[in-house]
Amino acid sequence: MTRAIMLQGTGSDVGKTVLVAGLCRLAANRGLTVRPFKPQNMSNNAAVSDDGGEIGRAQWLQSLAARTPSSVHMNPVLLKPQSENGSQIIVQGRVFGQAKGRDYQRLKPQLISSVLESFAKVSEGADLVVVEGAGSPAEINLRAGDIANMGFATRANVPVVLVGDIDRGGVIASLVGTHAILAEEDRRMISGYIINKFRGDASLFDDGITSIGKFTGWPCFGVVPWLKAAGRLPAEDSVVLERLAKGERGALKIAVPVLPRIANFDDLDPLRAEPDVELVFVRSGERLPDDAGLIILPGSKSTISDLSDLRAQGWDRDLAAHVRRGGRVIGICGGYQMLGRMVHDPLGIEGGRAEMPGLSLLDVETEMAPEKTVRNSAARSTEYDVPLAGYQIHLGMTRGPDCIRPSAIVDGVPDGALSADGRIMGTYLHGLFGSDAYRARLLQSFGLSGEGGNYRQSVDRALDEVASGLEQHLDPRWLAGLLG
């Protein structure tokens, strides 16, 4: 019988994703067949699974940690926010529909069967399944019909380990408070807890563990320190952008405007890891820096809405000035669509305006269409004649005179566009910066060495380091029971 454990948090962003990835790698390193699972995820950072559907980027990373092919069943429900209160709903890798928050609450009871079906498929042939919750079980106002936390755990009979983030403060209250407000049925599912992101001497928290035990009766399965290697892993959600500091000063400054519906911003992680690059995420109210050599417009879940916000920030004027100074611009997916003369949405697919003028930095136009392109792709850069590997997740078709100069050949078909002077580039291919040869040639075009190394190997090493840290700091008796 497949063993399973579920990590739930006392709140969002407590480090569940990294802990699940670390446990998956630790189990895989011990020779177990292990798979990750997340019943419901909310993120615009999506990946294309090995079986050809959309899943959360975090579950793709966790499958990499587990050394197993990724599957749509590892994340059966993915919510992709596209407005302040509405999301596109992906079920088992395919678009299911769209719903606002209250409407989605009514939909959830219909989705539990898909969640349980996917869990059964992920469990087939596995020694261990490591499940990640979403948000917190303490959100008892959402308990009815829940499929993300205790609603899943109780239906699937999966024991829960609660994760508390000590770095943000109040971890004792968050754990004890969760115990106090959970219904008895849910409380019984919790077998213990983990303290995460501890800095300093862990023995200073011994009295805290004693206090938590007195209030809850739960054992502590470990105090995990702040793992530096976690910073080298792709982030799950755009909440991390709020705390990313400007990069170390480098020979090349790359600026990225952070738009409200930014998507797949982990495209930029390989550049952030380059020692000669200063990657600057520009937030609302800030200007795009005058000394940036390259500006990247990343993906967007709502191109027209984000284009409107870009103008409201004055970033369109900053971009125009950047280009006049001889600067370069790369647009990826939604960012590519913004670079054109016009974005049309005659069917209201994005739910807002029917059309909006683009930035006119490329002579192309985009029309949104209901058919969604979702696939992993092999490609070749036309700029540098080097191989690319990536994926496509997008709506719409882009055409125009600049498309006669495609930026890449993707799956044998021309993709994207280049301006006549080669300084403006657009593409639908996510992941191109993760292609080491392309990244090296791009940086060399700015006069850098471009010798940052193998990015995929660096992620793999980081996963091993996280696994080693967990093995060192988690209760060995608990790990022995979990990993056999």
C-alpha positions as CSV (number, residue, x, y, z in Angstrom):
1,M,0.0,0.0,0.0
2,T,1.4,3.4,-0.9
3,R,2.4,5.6,2.0
4,A,1.4,9.3,1.9
5,I,2.0,12.4,3.9
6,M,0.5,15.8,3.5
7,L,2.2,19.1,4.4
8,Q,-0.1,21.9,5.3
9,G,0.9,25.3,6.4
10,T,-0.2,27.7,9.2
11,G,-0.4,30.3,6.4
12,S,0.7,30.9,2.8
13,D,4.4,31.1,1.8
14,V,5.6,29.1,4.8
15,G,7.9,27.0,2.7
16,K,5.7,23.9,2.0
17,T,6.8,23.8,-1.7
18,V,10.5,23.5,-0.9
19,L,9.9,21.0,1.9
20,V,7.9,18.8,-0.4
21,A,10.6,19.0,-3.0
22,G,13.3,18.2,-0.5
23,L,11.4,15.2,0.9
24,C,10.8,14.0,-2.7
25,R,14.5,14.2,-3.5
26,L,15.5,12.6,-0.1
27,A,13.1,9.7,-0.8
28,A,14.4,9.4,-4.4
29,N,18.0,9.4,-3.2
30,R,17.1,6.4,-1.0
31,G,15.8,4.5,-3.9
32,L,12.1,5.0,-3.4
33,T,9.5,5.6,-6.1
34,V,8.1,8.9,-4.8
35,R,5.7,11.4,-6.4
36,P,4.4,14.8,-5.5
37,F,0.8,15.8,-5.4
38,K,-1.1,19.1,-4.8
39,P,-4.9,18.8,-5.0
40,Q,-5.4,22.5,-5.8
41,N,-2.9,25.2,-6.7
42,M,-3.4,28.9,-7.4
43,S,-0.6,30.3,-9.5
44,N,0.2,31.9,-12.9
45,N,3.5,30.1,-12.9
46,A,2.5,27.1,-14.9
47,A,4.4,24.3,-16.6
48,V,3.6,21.8,-19.3
49,S,3.8,18.3,-17.9
50,D,5.4,15.4,-19.6
51,D,1.9,14.1,-20.5
52,G,1.1,17.4,-22.2
53,G,-1.2,19.4,-19.9
54,E,-0.8,22.4,-17.5
55,I,0.3,22.0,-13.9
56,G,1.7,24.4,-11.3
57,R,5.4,25.1,-11.9
58,A,6.0,23.9,-8.3
59,Q,4.7,20.5,-9.0
60,W,6.9,20.3,-12.1
61,L,9.9,21.2,-9.9
62,Q,8.8,18.6,-7.3
63,S,8.6,15.9,-10.0
64,L,12.2,16.8,-11.0
65,A,13.1,16.4,-7.4
66,A,11.4,13.0,-7.3
67,R,13.2,12.0,-10.5
68,T,9.9,11.0,-12.1
69,P,8.0,12.2,-15.1
70,S,5.6,15.0,-14.4
71,S,1.9,14.4,-14.9
72,V,-1.3,16.5,-15.0
73,H,-2.5,14.3,-12.1
74,M,0.2,15.7,-9.8
75,N,-1.8,19.0,-9.7
76,P,-5.4,18.2,-10.8
77,V,-6.9,21.6,-10.1
78,L,-4.9,24.7,-11.1
79,L,-6.4,28.2,-10.7
80,K,-4.8,30.9,-12.8
81,P,-5.9,34.4,-11.6
82,Q,-6.8,36.8,-14.4
83,S,-8.7,39.5,-12.6
84,E,-9.0,40.7,-9.0
85,N,-11.7,38.1,-8.2
86,G,-11.7,35.6,-11.1
87,S,-9.6,32.8,-12.3
88,Q,-9.2,30.4,-15.2
89,I,-9.8,26.8,-13.9
90,I,-7.5,24.0,-15.2
91,V,-8.7,20.5,-14.4
92,Q,-6.3,17.6,-15.0
93,G,-4.3,19.7,-17.4
94,R,-7.1,21.2,-19.5
95,V,-9.2,24.4,-19.4
96,F,-12.3,23.6,-17.5
97,G,-13.8,27.1,-17.4
98,Q,-13.6,30.5,-15.6
99,A,-15.2,31.5,-12.3
100,K,-15.1,34.3,-9.8
101,G,-14.4,33.5,-6.2
102,R,-17.9,32.8,-4.9
103,D,-18.8,30.8,-8.0
104,Y,-15.7,28.7,-7.6
105,Q,-16.7,27.8,-4.0
106,R,-19.9,26.3,-5.4
107,L,-17.9,24.4,-8.0
108,K,-15.4,22.7,-5.6
109,P,-17.7,19.8,-4.6
110,Q,-17.8,18.8,-8.3
111,L,-14.1,18.8,-8.5
112,I,-13.3,16.5,-5.6
113,S,-13.9,13.4,-7.7
114,S,-11.2,14.6,-10.2
115,V,-8.9,15.3,-7.3
116,L,-9.4,11.8,-5.8
117,E,-9.1,10.2,-9.2
118,S,-5.8,11.9,-9.8
119,F,-4.5,11.0,-6.4
120,A,-5.2,7.4,-7.1
121,K,-3.3,7.6,-10.4
122,V,-0.3,9.3,-8.8
123,S,-0.3,6.6,-6.1
124,E,-0.2,3.7,-8.5
125,G,3.2,2.0,-8.2
126,A,4.6,4.6,-5.8
127,D,6.2,3.8,-2.5
128,L,5.4,7.3,-1.2
129,V,3.3,10.3,-2.2
130,V,4.2,13.7,-0.7
131,V,1.2,16.0,-0.8
132,E,1.2,19.8,-0.5
133,G,-1.7,21.8,0.8
134,A,-2.6,25.3,-0.2
135,G,-2.9,28.3,2.0
136,S,-3.9,27.1,5.5
137,P,-6.4,24.7,7.1
138,A,-7.0,27.6,9.6
139,E,-9.1,29.3,6.9
140,I,-12.2,27.6,8.3
141,N,-14.5,29.9,6.4
142,L,-13.5,27.9,3.3
143,R,-13.8,24.5,5.0
144,A,-17.1,23.6,3.4
145,G,-16.4,21.9,0.1
146,D,-12.6,22.2,0.7
147,I,-10.4,20.2,-1.7
148,A,-7.1,21.8,-1.0
149,N,-6.4,21.0,2.7
150,M,-8.4,19.1,5.3
151,G,-11.2,18.4,2.8
152,F,-8.8,16.3,0.8
153,A,-6.9,14.8,3.8
154,T,-10.0,13.5,5.4
155,R,-11.5,12.1,2.2
156,A,-8.2,10.5,1.2
157,N,-7.2,9.5,4.7
158,V,-3.8,11.1,4.5
159,P,-2.0,12.1,7.7
160,V,-1.0,15.8,7.9
161,V,2.1,17.5,9.1
162,L,1.6,21.2,9.9
163,V,4.4,23.6,8.8
164,G,5.0,26.9,10.7
165,D,7.3,29.7,9.5
166,I,9.2,31.1,12.4
167,D,10.9,33.8,10.3
168,R,7.7,35.8,10.0
169,G,7.1,35.7,13.7
170,G,4.2,34.4,15.8
171,V,4.8,30.7,15.0
172,I,3.7,29.5,18.4
173,A,0.4,31.4,18.2
174,S,-0.1,30.2,14.6
175,L,0.3,26.6,15.5
176,V,-1.7,26.7,18.7
177,G,-4.4,28.9,17.1
178,T,-4.7,26.4,14.2
179,H,-5.2,23.6,16.8
180,A,-7.8,25.7,18.6
181,I,-10.1,26.4,15.7
182,L,-10.0,23.2,13.7
183,A,-12.9,20.8,14.0
184,E,-12.0,17.6,15.9
185,E,-12.3,15.6,12.7
186,D,-9.6,17.7,11.1
187,R,-7.5,18.0,14.2
188,R,-7.2,14.2,14.4
189,M,-5.5,14.2,11.0
190,I,-2.5,16.2,12.2
191,S,0.3,13.9,13.3
192,G,2.8,16.6,14.2
193,Y,4.5,19.8,13.0
194,I,7.7,21.2,11.5
195,I,9.2,24.6,12.3
196,N,10.6,26.1,9.1
197,K,13.1,28.9,8.3
198,F,14.8,29.1,11.7
199,R,17.8,31.4,11.9
200,G,20.4,30.9,14.6
201,D,20.7,28.4,17.5
202,A,17.7,26.0,17.3
203,S,18.1,25.1,21.0
204,L,16.8,28.5,21.8
205,F,13.4,27.3,20.6
206,D,13.3,24.3,23.0
207,D,10.9,26.1,25.4
208,G,8.7,27.0,22.4
209,I,8.4,23.3,21.4
210,T,7.5,22.5,25.0
211,S,4.8,25.2,25.0
212,I,3.3,24.0,21.7
213,G,3.2,20.5,23.0
214,K,1.3,21.5,26.2
215,F,-1.3,23.4,24.1
216,T,-1.7,20.9,21.3
217,G,-0.2,17.5,22.2
218,W,1.5,17.5,18.8
219,P,5.1,16.3,18.5
220,C,7.7,18.4,16.7
221,F,9.3,16.6,13.7
222,G,12.1,19.0,13.4
223,V,13.3,22.6,13.3
224,V,14.5,23.3,9.8
225,P,17.0,26.2,9.4
226,W,16.9,28.8,6.6
227,L,18.2,26.7,3.7
228,K,20.2,28.9,1.4
229,A,19.9,26.4,-1.4
230,A,16.2,27.1,-1.5
231,G,17.0,30.5,-3.0
232,R,18.3,28.8,-6.1
233,L,15.0,27.0,-6.8
234,P,12.3,28.4,-9.0
235,A,9.7,30.2,-6.9
236,E,6.1,29.0,-7.0
237,D,4.2,32.3,-6.8
238,S,4.5,36.0,-7.5
239,V,4.3,36.7,-3.8
240,V,8.1,36.1,-3.7
241,L,8.6,39.1,-6.0
242,E,7.6,41.3,-3.1
243,R,10.7,40.4,-1.2
244,L,13.2,39.8,-3.9
245,A,16.0,42.4,-3.5
246,K,17.7,44.0,-6.4
247,G,20.5,41.7,-7.6
248,E,24.1,42.3,-6.9
249,R,25.6,45.0,-9.0
250,G,26.7,43.5,-12.3
251,A,28.1,44.5,-15.7
252,L,24.7,44.1,-17.2
253,K,21.5,45.5,-15.6
254,I,18.3,43.8,-16.8
255,A,15.0,45.4,-15.8
256,V,11.7,43.5,-15.5
257,P,8.4,45.4,-14.9
258,V,6.3,43.5,-12.4
259,L,2.7,43.7,-13.7
260,P,-0.3,42.5,-11.7
261,R,-0.9,39.3,-13.8
262,I,2.7,38.4,-14.3
263,A,3.1,34.8,-15.3
264,N,5.9,32.3,-15.6
265,F,8.4,34.8,-14.1
266,D,10.7,31.9,-13.3
267,D,11.8,32.3,-16.9
268,L,14.1,34.8,-15.4
269,D,15.8,32.6,-12.8
270,P,18.7,31.5,-15.0
271,L,19.6,35.2,-15.6
272,R,19.3,36.0,-11.9
273,A,21.9,33.2,-11.3
274,E,24.4,34.8,-13.6
275,P,27.3,36.5,-11.7
276,D,27.7,39.3,-14.2
277,V,23.9,40.2,-14.3
278,E,22.0,42.5,-12.0
279,L,18.3,41.6,-12.4
280,V,16.0,44.3,-11.2
281,F,12.3,43.7,-10.6
282,V,10.6,47.1,-11.1
283,R,7.5,47.5,-9.0
284,S,4.5,49.8,-9.1
285,G,5.5,53.5,-8.6
286,E,9.1,53.0,-9.7
287,R,10.6,53.9,-13.0
288,L,12.4,51.6,-15.4
289,P,16.1,52.3,-14.8
290,D,17.8,54.5,-17.3
291,D,21.0,52.4,-17.1
292,A,19.4,49.0,-18.0
293,G,20.9,47.4,-21.1
294,L,18.0,45.0,-21.5
295,I,14.3,45.2,-20.5
296,I,12.3,42.0,-20.5
297,L,8.5,42.0,-20.6
298,P,7.6,38.6,-19.1
299,G,4.4,36.5,-19.6
300,S,1.0,37.7,-18.5
301,K,-2.3,35.9,-17.7
302,S,-4.2,39.0,-18.9
303,T,-2.3,40.8,-21.7
304,I,-4.7,43.7,-22.3
305,S,-5.2,44.4,-18.6
306,D,-1.5,44.3,-17.9
307,L,-0.8,46.5,-20.9
308,S,-3.2,49.1,-19.5
309,D,-1.4,48.9,-16.2
310,L,2.0,49.3,-17.9
311,R,0.8,52.6,-19.4
312,A,-0.7,53.7,-16.1
313,Q,2.8,53.3,-14.6
314,G,4.4,55.3,-17.4
315,W,6.5,52.4,-18.3
316,D,5.6,52.7,-22.0
317,R,7.4,56.1,-22.0
318,D,10.4,54.6,-20.2
319,L,10.5,51.8,-22.7
320,A,10.4,54.2,-25.6
321,A,13.2,56.2,-24.1
322,H,15.2,53.0,-23.5
323,V,14.9,52.1,-27.2
324,R,15.9,55.6,-28.3
325,R,19.0,55.2,-26.2
326,G,19.9,52.0,-28.1
327,G,18.6,49.6,-25.4
328,R,17.3,46.2,-26.2
329,V,13.9,44.6,-25.3
330,I,12.7,41.0,-25.2
331,G,9.0,40.1,-24.8
332,I,8.0,36.6,-23.8
333,C,4.4,35.3,-24.5
334,G,2.1,38.1,-23.2
335,G,5.1,40.4,-23.2
336,Y,5.6,39.6,-26.9
337,Q,2.0,40.4,-27.6
338,M,2.3,43.8,-25.9
339,L,5.3,44.8,-28.1
340,G,3.0,44.8,-31.2
341,R,0.8,47.5,-32.7
342,M,-2.5,46.1,-31.4
343,V,-4.0,43.4,-29.2
344,H,-7.5,42.3,-30.2
345,D,-9.9,40.2,-28.1
346,P,-13.1,40.2,-30.1
347,L,-14.6,37.2,-28.1
348,G,-13.8,38.7,-24.7
349,I,-11.6,35.8,-23.8
350,E,-9.7,37.8,-21.2
351,G,-12.9,39.3,-19.9
352,G,-12.1,43.0,-20.4
353,R,-11.6,45.4,-23.3
354,A,-12.1,44.2,-26.9
355,E,-8.8,45.7,-28.1
356,M,-5.9,47.9,-27.0
357,P,-3.0,49.6,-28.9
358,G,0.3,47.9,-28.2
359,L,3.7,49.5,-27.7
360,S,4.4,49.5,-31.4
361,L,8.0,48.3,-30.9
362,L,7.3,45.4,-33.3
363,D,5.2,45.5,-36.5
364,V,2.8,42.7,-35.5
365,E,-0.7,42.4,-34.2
366,T,-2.3,39.7,-31.9
367,E,-5.8,38.3,-31.9
368,M,-6.9,36.3,-28.9
369,A,-8.6,33.0,-29.8
370,P,-10.2,30.3,-27.6
371,E,-7.8,27.5,-28.6
372,K,-5.0,27.3,-26.1
373,T,-1.5,26.2,-27.1
374,V,0.0,23.9,-24.4
375,R,3.1,21.9,-25.3
376,N,6.7,21.3,-24.6
377,S,8.9,22.4,-27.5
378,A,12.2,21.8,-29.1
379,A,13.5,24.9,-30.9
380,R,16.5,26.7,-32.4
381,S,17.4,30.4,-32.1
382,T,17.6,32.2,-35.4
383,E,19.6,35.0,-33.8
384,Y,22.4,32.8,-32.5
385,D,21.9,29.5,-34.3
386,V,21.9,27.5,-31.0
387,P,19.4,24.9,-29.7
388,L,16.5,25.9,-27.3
389,A,14.3,23.8,-25.1
390,G,11.1,25.3,-23.6
391,Y,7.4,25.2,-23.5
392,Q,4.4,27.2,-24.8
393,I,1.3,28.1,-22.9
394,H,-0.7,30.9,-24.6
395,L,-3.8,32.0,-26.3
396,G,-3.9,34.0,-29.5
397,M,-2.1,34.3,-32.8
398,T,0.4,37.0,-33.7
399,R,1.1,38.1,-37.3
400,G,2.7,40.9,-39.1
401,P,5.6,42.1,-41.2
402,D,8.2,41.6,-38.5
403,C,7.3,37.9,-38.3
404,I,9.3,37.4,-41.5
405,R,12.2,37.6,-39.1
406,P,11.3,34.9,-36.6
407,S,13.2,34.8,-33.3
408,A,13.2,31.0,-33.3
409,I,12.1,27.9,-35.2
410,V,9.9,26.1,-32.7
411,D,8.8,22.5,-33.5
412,G,9.8,23.2,-37.1
413,V,7.6,26.3,-37.3
414,P,8.7,30.0,-37.3
415,D,8.0,31.6,-33.9
416,G,8.1,35.2,-32.7
417,A,9.5,38.3,-34.4
418,L,12.6,40.5,-34.6
419,S,12.8,44.1,-35.4
420,A,14.8,45.1,-38.5
421,D,17.7,46.3,-36.3
422,G,17.6,43.2,-34.2
423,R,17.2,45.1,-30.9
424,I,13.5,44.1,-30.2
425,M,12.6,40.5,-29.9
426,G,9.4,38.6,-29.2
427,T,8.7,34.9,-28.7
428,Y,6.0,32.6,-27.4
429,L,8.7,30.2,-26.0
430,H,9.0,30.0,-22.3
431,G,12.2,28.7,-20.8
432,L,14.6,30.0,-23.4
433,F,17.0,31.6,-20.9
434,G,17.3,28.1,-19.3
435,S,19.0,27.0,-22.5
436,D,22.7,27.5,-21.6
437,A,24.0,28.1,-25.1
438,Y,21.4,30.7,-25.8
439,R,21.9,32.5,-22.5
440,A,25.7,32.5,-23.1
441,R,25.4,34.0,-26.6
442,L,22.9,36.6,-25.3
443,L,25.2,37.8,-22.6
444,Q,28.2,37.7,-24.9
445,S,26.3,40.1,-27.2
446,F,26.5,42.6,-24.3
447,G,30.2,42.0,-23.9
448,L,30.0,39.5,-21.0
449,S,31.7,36.1,-20.8
450,G,28.4,34.2,-20.6
451,E,30.0,31.4,-18.7
452,G,27.4,30.9,-16.0
453,G,27.4,27.2,-16.4
454,N,24.6,24.6,-16.6
455,Y,21.5,26.0,-15.1
456,R,19.6,22.7,-14.9
457,Q,22.5,21.1,-13.0
458,S,22.6,24.0,-10.6
459,V,18.9,23.4,-9.8
460,D,19.5,19.7,-9.3
461,R,22.4,20.4,-6.9
462,A,20.2,22.8,-5.0
463,L,17.6,20.0,-4.6
464,D,20.2,17.7,-3.3
465,E,21.4,20.3,-0.8
466,V,17.8,20.9,0.4
467,A,17.3,17.2,0.8
468,S,20.6,17.0,2.8
469,G,19.5,19.8,5.1
470,L,16.2,18.1,5.8
471,E,17.9,14.8,6.5
472,Q,20.1,16.6,9.0
473,H,17.4,18.6,10.8
474,L,14.2,16.5,10.7
475,D,13.5,13.9,13.4
476,P,15.3,10.7,12.3
477,R,12.7,8.4,13.8
478,W,9.9,10.3,11.9
479,L,12.0,10.1,8.7
480,A,12.6,6.4,9.2
481,G,8.9,5.8,9.5
482,L,8.1,7.9,6.4
483,L,10.9,6.6,4.2
484,G,11.0,3.0,5.4
